[in-house]
Amino acid sequence: MAGQRLETKVGLFTLAVLVLIAVATLKVGEQTTFLGGGYEVTVTLDTAIGITKKTPVEIAGIQIGVVKSVELVDSRRAHVVLQIDRGVRLPPGTSAMVRAKGFLGDTYIELVPGPPGGTPIAPGSELAYGGVGGDINLLITQFTDIAHDIKAVTSSLRELVGTDEGSPVYRSVMNLDRFAEELKTLIVRNESNVNRITDNLAEFTENLRGVAARGRENVEESLSRIASITRKVDEGQGTIGKLINDPTTAEKVNQAADSLSETLGGFRRLEAEIGYHTEYLTATKDFKHYVHLNLQPRPDESFRFEFVEDRSPSPNRSTRTTTVTTGGASTTVVADTQTIERNKFRVSAQIAKQLYDFTMRGGLIESRGGVGLDFARGPIGAQFSAFDFNTQQGNKPHLKLTGNLNLTKSLYLLGGADDMLNPAQKTDWFIGAGVRIVDDDVKSLLSGGGLGSALKQ
């Protein structure tokens, strides 16, 4: 009875701490985007290439919101809803442009504010579309380097083309004049040799003319064969002619190019999350560690991988039956044994599907088959998992309920109860904390190494 009171007190204390942290976070971060504050505006784009849910919205290089949704209108244009921080007031005449930045060419939406003054635009207003632009910072840097190079070239040219006797150009002209004089003297002294060389050159030219005349027939024959081959290819004769003139070949090449474009585009839209969190188990006084990787090819679909180190796993139960014969009488002895593998390393691999604020998932959970249901809204979330449905020797399914509170985009607290139905041990209440790296942070890590260079190529 005393143990149950202690567990109840610990659970109530954990719940009270989570409520106080949630209230404090909501008060302190009332103006932050991750609490869901702000208002919506819309813009209609001619093209939404690279624009997906959660794409950043920036003003003067500072993020002031995200893309909330993208949908097709008029069967030819994209209607985009922007979620803007509540502390940002947009003046009338504000326009939106699609730009690219970064090592991987990430796409974002830049807002260009209108003239100062006037009443800020109201929530739900339509912004003007300003077109698609590149990274002007890179162009300015390149223009600056070109200007420095041109200045260096003109300075070197000025030194080269000097008017005094010590300049390189003046010395070159004088040397050329002396060379011409010496060449004239050399020719006069060796006039007979020069005449002989001229006669030999004339004879060589005559011989070359004869060779060209004799080879004219071979050249004409080669040109005739080339014309015949070209005509057959143009008429579709032979393997090469069919390959070039068959429209099916061009269609297959186009299909292959489209498939490659879809594959590369899907990878750029892939969102990734890497994280770690730890749980302190109040019943066993041990820590349980998790490392996870989430891959999200679409906004409502994801693949979740998790590596778990459990210092206090549930015991494995087994039954051993032994027959003992004494004095002609046989006796059956049944022994139940329990084994615990400490520092047990387990793996989770699940497929998840999001529906509104709920996410359904299933697959391997801590190396056992299981299912789960998650809920997330603003900074608060909850996760429920059920796995290890082996019911032999009175075992019960492993149930786990977790609540979490996001302090920032990367840091969060969590707490809950683990293995509530296990008859071999008491409910394991736990508290913990975690860190996650998402979206742009993961891409920055990839772009800093060889993998990022390979992806760019």
C-alpha positions in Angstrom: 0.0 0.0 0.0 2.8 2.4 0.8 4.5 1.6 -2.5 1.3 2.4 -4.4 1.0 5.8 -2.6 4.6 6.7 -3.5 3.9 5.9 -7.2 0.7 8.0 -7.1 2.6 10.9 -5.5 5.4 10.7 -8.1 2.9 10.6 -11.0 0.9 13.6 -9.6 4.2 15.5 -9.1 5.3 14.8 -12.7 1.9 15.9 -14.1 2.0 19.1 -12.0 5.6 19.9 -13.2 4.5 19.4 -16.9 1.4 21.7 -16.4 3.6 24.4 -14.8 6.2 24.2 -17.6 3.4 24.3 -20.3 1.8 27.5 -18.7 5.2 29.2 -18.3 6.2 28.4 -21.9 2.9 29.6 -23.3 3.3 32.9 -21.4 7.0 33.5 -22.3 6.7 32.4 -26.0 3.3 33.9 -26.7 4.7 35.7 -29.8 6.6 32.7 -31.2 5.6 30.9 -34.3 5.8 27.3 -32.9 2.9 28.1 -30.5 0.7 28.6 -33.6 0.3 32.3 -33.2 0.0 34.8 -36.0 -2.3 35.3 -38.9 -2.7 34.1 -42.5 -2.3 35.9 -45.8 -2.4 34.4 -49.3 -0.6 34.7 -52.6 -1.2 33.1 -56.0 2.0 32.0 -57.8 2.6 31.1 -61.5 4.8 28.2 -60.3 5.3 26.6 -56.9 8.4 24.5 -57.7 10.3 23.8 -54.5 7.5 25.3 -52.3 6.0 22.8 -49.8 4.4 22.9 -46.4 6.7 24.6 -43.8 8.7 26.4 -46.5 10.2 29.5 -44.7 8.8 33.0 -45.3 11.4 35.8 -44.8 11.8 39.6 -44.8 15.3 41.0 -45.2 16.8 37.5 -44.5 14.8 37.0 -41.3 12.2 34.3 -41.0 8.8 35.7 -40.1 6.6 32.8 -40.9 6.1 29.5 -42.9 4.0 28.2 -45.7 0.8 26.6 -44.3 -0.7 25.0 -47.4 -0.3 24.8 -51.2 -3.1 24.0 -53.6 -3.8 24.2 -57.3 -6.3 26.8 -58.6 -7.6 27.5 -62.1 -5.8 24.2 -63.1 -2.7 26.3 -63.8 -1.6 28.4 -60.8 -0.7 27.6 -57.2 -2.6 29.2 -54.3 -0.3 29.5 -51.2 -1.4 30.3 -47.7 1.3 31.9 -45.5 1.3 31.8 -41.7 2.8 35.1 -40.5 4.1 35.8 -36.9 1.6 38.0 -35.0 4.2 40.5 -34.2 4.9 41.3 -37.9 2.7 44.0 -39.6 2.8 44.1 -43.3 2.3 47.6 -45.0 0.0 48.0 -48.0 1.6 47.1 -51.3 3.7 44.1 -49.9 4.5 41.6 -52.6 5.9 38.0 -52.5 8.7 36.5 -54.5 10.0 32.9 -54.8 13.8 32.8 -54.3 16.5 30.2 -53.8 19.5 30.3 -51.4 22.0 28.1 -49.7 24.4 25.3 -50.9 21.6 22.9 -51.8 19.5 25.6 -53.6 16.7 25.7 -51.0 13.6 27.6 -52.0 11.9 30.2 -49.8 9.4 33.0 -50.1 10.6 36.6 -49.6 8.2 39.3 -48.8 9.0 42.8 -50.2 7.2 45.3 -47.9 5.4 48.2 -49.6 5.9 51.9 -48.8 5.9 52.7 -45.0 2.8 54.2 -43.5 -0.8 53.3 -44.0 -3.0 50.7 -42.3 -1.3 47.2 -42.2 -3.0 44.7 -44.4 -5.7 42.6 -42.7 -5.5 38.8 -42.1 -6.6 36.8 -45.1 -5.5 39.5 -47.6 -4.1 38.6 -51.0 -0.4 39.7 -51.6 0.9 40.7 -55.1 3.1 38.1 -56.8 6.6 39.6 -57.6 7.9 36.7 -59.7 10.9 34.4 -59.3 14.4 35.7 -58.4 17.9 34.3 -57.8 20.5 34.9 -55.1 21.5 38.5 -55.6 24.2 38.3 -52.9 26.2 35.8 -55.0 25.9 38.0 -58.1 27.1 41.1 -56.3 30.1 39.1 -54.9 31.0 37.9 -58.4 30.6 41.4 -59.9 32.9 42.8 -57.2 35.6 40.2 -58.0 35.3 41.0 -61.7 35.8 44.7 -61.0 39.0 44.0 -59.0 40.3 41.8 -61.8 39.6 44.5 -64.5 41.4 47.1 -62.3 44.5 44.8 -62.0 44.5 44.2 -65.8 44.3 47.9 -66.6 47.1 48.7 -64.2 49.4 46.0 -65.7 48.6 47.3 -69.2 49.5 50.9 -68.2 52.9 49.7 -67.0 53.4 47.6 -70.1 52.6 50.4 -72.7 54.8 53.1 -71.3 56.3 55.9 -73.4 59.8 56.0 -71.9 62.8 54.0 -73.1 62.6 51.6 -70.2 59.0 50.3 -71.0 58.6 46.7 -72.3 56.8 47.9 -75.4 59.5 50.3 -76.4 62.2 47.7 -75.9 60.2 45.2 -77.9 59.9 47.6 -80.9 63.6 48.4 -80.8 64.5 44.7 -80.7 62.2 44.0 -83.6 63.9 46.7 -85.7 67.4 45.3 -85.0 66.1 41.8 -85.8 64.9 43.0 -89.3 68.2 44.6 -90.0 70.2 41.5 -89.1 67.8 39.3 -91.2 68.3 41.5 -94.2 72.1 41.2 -93.8 71.8 37.4 -93.5 69.8 37.1 -96.7 72.2 39.2 -98.7 75.2 37.2 -97.5 73.4 33.8 -98.3 71.6 34.7 -101.5 72.7 31.6 -103.3 71.4 29.4 -100.5 68.1 31.3 -100.4 67.7 30.7 -104.2 68.3 27.0 -103.8 65.7 26.8 -101.0 63.2 28.6 -103.2 63.8 26.1 -106.1 63.4 23.1 -103.7 60.1 24.6 -102.4 58.8 25.0 -106.0 59.7 21.4 -106.8 57.9 20.2 -103.6 54.8 22.1 -104.5 54.7 20.5 -108.0 55.1 17.1 -106.5 52.3 17.8 -104.1 50.0 18.9 -107.0 50.6 15.5 -108.7 49.8 13.6 -105.5 46.5 15.5 -105.1 45.6 14.8 -108.7 46.2 11.1 -108.3 44.2 11.0 -105.0 41.2 12.9 -106.4 39.5 9.7 -107.4 39.8 8.2 -103.9 38.5 11.4 -102.3 35.5 11.5 -104.7 34.8 7.8 -104.0 34.9 8.4 -100.2 32.5 11.4 -100.5 30.1 9.2 -102.6 30.1 6.5 -99.9 29.5 9.1 -97.1 26.6 10.5 -99.1 25.1 7.0 -99.6 25.3 6.3 -95.8 23.7 9.6 -95.0 20.9 9.0 -97.4 20.2 5.5 -96.0 20.1 6.9 -92.4 17.8 9.7 -93.4 15.4 7.1 -95.1 15.4 5.0 -92.0 17.4 2.1 -93.4 19.6 0.0 -91.2 19.8 -0.1 -87.4 21.1 3.5 -87.0 18.5 4.8 -89.4 15.6 3.1 -87.5 17.0 4.3 -84.2 17.2 7.9 -85.3 13.9 8.1 -87.2 11.7 5.9 -84.9 9.5 8.2 -82.8 9.3 5.5 -80.1 13.0 6.1 -79.3 12.4 9.8 -78.7 9.4 9.1 -76.5 11.4 6.6 -74.3 14.2 9.1 -73.9 11.7 11.7 -72.7 10.1 9.2 -70.3 13.5 8.4 -68.9 14.3 12.1 -68.4 10.9 12.7 -66.7 11.5 9.7 -64.3 14.9 11.1 -63.4 13.5 14.6 -62.8 10.7 13.1 -60.5 13.3 11.1 -58.6 15.6 14.1 -58.0 12.6 16.3 -57.1 11.3 13.8 -54.6 14.6 13.7 -52.8 14.8 17.5 -52.5 11.3 17.5 -51.0 12.3 14.8 -48.5 12.3 16.2 -44.9 14.5 14.6 -42.3 14.6 14.7 -38.5 17.4 13.4 -36.2 16.9 13.3 -32.5 17.9 11.9 -29.1 16.0 11.7 -25.8 16.5 9.9 -22.4 14.0 8.7 -19.8 14.6 8.3 -16.1 12.6 5.3 -14.8 11.5 6.1 -11.2 10.8 2.4 -10.3 14.2 1.0 -11.3 16.3 4.2 -11.0 17.7 3.6 -14.5 18.0 5.6 -17.6 16.6 4.5 -21.0 18.2 6.1 -24.1 16.6 6.6 -27.6 18.2 7.8 -30.9 15.7 8.3 -33.7 15.6 9.2 -37.4 12.4 10.3 -39.2 12.2 10.5 -43.0 9.1 12.3 -44.4 8.8 12.1 -48.3 5.3 13.7 -48.1 3.7 16.0 -45.5 1.3 13.2 -44.3 3.6 10.2 -44.6 6.8 9.3 -42.9 9.2 6.4 -42.0 10.5 6.3 -38.4 13.6 4.4 -37.2 14.7 4.2 -33.6 17.6 2.7 -31.7 16.9 2.0 -28.0 19.2 1.0 -25.1 17.2 -0.4 -22.1 19.1 -1.0 -18.9 16.0 -2.5 -17.2 13.9 -4.4 -19.9 11.0 -6.6 -19.1 12.0 -10.2 -18.1 11.8 -13.1 -20.5 9.8 -15.9 -19.0 10.1 -19.6 -19.9 8.7 -22.8 -18.6 10.7 -26.0 -18.2 9.0 -29.4 -17.6 11.1 -32.2 -16.0 10.0 -35.8 -15.3 11.7 -37.4 -12.2 11.4 -41.2 -11.7 12.0 -42.5 -8.1 11.3 -46.1 -7.1 9.2 -46.8 -10.2 7.1 -43.7 -9.6 7.4 -40.7 -12.0 6.9 -37.2 -10.9 6.6 -34.2 -13.3 8.3 -31.0 -12.1 7.4 -27.7 -13.9 9.7 -24.7 -13.3 9.1 -21.1 -14.5 12.3 -19.1 -15.0 12.8 -15.4 -15.7 15.9 -13.9 -17.4 16.7 -10.2 -17.8 19.2 -9.0 -20.3 20.6 -5.7 -19.1 21.7 -3.0 -21.5 19.4 -4.6 -24.1 19.7 -3.0 -27.5 16.5 -2.8 -29.5 15.4 -1.4 -32.9 12.1 0.3 -34.0 11.1 0.7 -37.6 7.6 2.1 -38.3 5.5 3.5 -41.2 3.3 6.5 -40.1 0.3 8.2 -41.7 -0.9 11.6 -40.5 -4.6 12.5 -40.4 -5.3 16.1 -39.1 -3.7 16.3 -35.6 -3.4 12.5 -35.3 -0.7 10.2 -36.6 -1.2 6.4 -36.9 1.8 4.2 -37.1 2.8 0.5 -37.1 5.7 -1.9 -37.5 8.5 -2.9 -35.2 8.5 -1.2 -31.7 11.5 -2.0 -29.6 12.1 -5.2 -31.7 8.5 -6.3 -31.3 5.5 -5.9 -33.5 3.2 -3.1 -32.5 1.0 -0.1 -33.3 0.8 3.4 -32.1 -1.3 6.6 -32.2 0.2 10.1 -31.7 -1.5 13.5 -31.2 0.2 16.9 -31.7 -1.1 20.5 -31.5 1.1 23.5 -30.9 3.8 22.8 -28.3 1.9 19.9 -26.6 1.8 16.3 -27.9 1.0 12.8 -26.7 2.0 9.3 -27.9 0.5 5.9 -27.1 2.2 2.6 -28.1 1.1 -1.0 -27.8 3.5 -3.8 -28.7 4.9 -7.3 -27.6 1.5 -9.0 -27.7 2.9 -12.3 -26.4 0.4 -13.6 -23.7 2.2 -16.8 -22.7 2.9 -17.5 -19.0 0.4 -14.7 -18.2 2.3 -12.0 -20.0 0.3 -8.8 -21.0 0.9 -6.5 -24.0 3.5 -3.8 -23.4 1.7 -0.4 -23.2 3.4 3.0 -23.0 1.8 6.5 -22.7 4.0 9.6 -23.2 3.3 13.3 -23.0 5.7 15.9 -24.3 6.1 19.7 -24.2 8.1 21.6 -26.8 10.2 24.3 -25.2 11.8 25.4 -28.5 12.0 24.1 -32.0 14.8 21.7 -30.9 14.3 21.1 -27.2 11.4 19.3 -25.4 10.5 17.7 -22.1 8.5 14.4 -21.7 7.0 12.2 -19.1 4.6 9.3 -18.7 4.0 5.7 -17.7 5.6 2.5 -19.2 4.5 -1.2 -19.1 1.3 -0.5 -17.1 -0.1 -4.1 -17.5 3.0 -6.2 -16.6 2.1 -8.4 -13.7 5.8 -9.0 -12.9 6.6 -5.4 -12.0 5.0 -2.1 -11.0 4.1 0.6 -13.5 7.3 2.4 -14.5 6.7 6.2 -14.3 9.4 8.2 -16.1 10.4 11.8 -16.9 13.0 12.9 -19.4 14.2 15.4 -22.0 15.2 15.4 -25.7 16.7 17.3 -28.6 15.9 17.2 -32.3 17.5 18.5 -35.4 15.1 19.1 -38.3 14.8 20.3 -41.9 17.3 23.0 -42.7 19.7 21.9 -39.9 19.9 18.3 -41.3 20.5 19.8 -44.8 23.3 22.0 -43.4 25.0 18.9 -41.9 24.7 17.1 -45.2 26.0 20.0 -47.2 29.1 20.3 -44.9 30.5 16.9 -45.9 31.0 14.7 -48.9 27.4 13.5 -49.0 26.2 17.1 -49.5 28.7 17.5 -52.4 27.5 14.3 -54.0 23.9 15.3 -53.7 24.6 18.7 -55.3 26.3 17.0 -58.3 
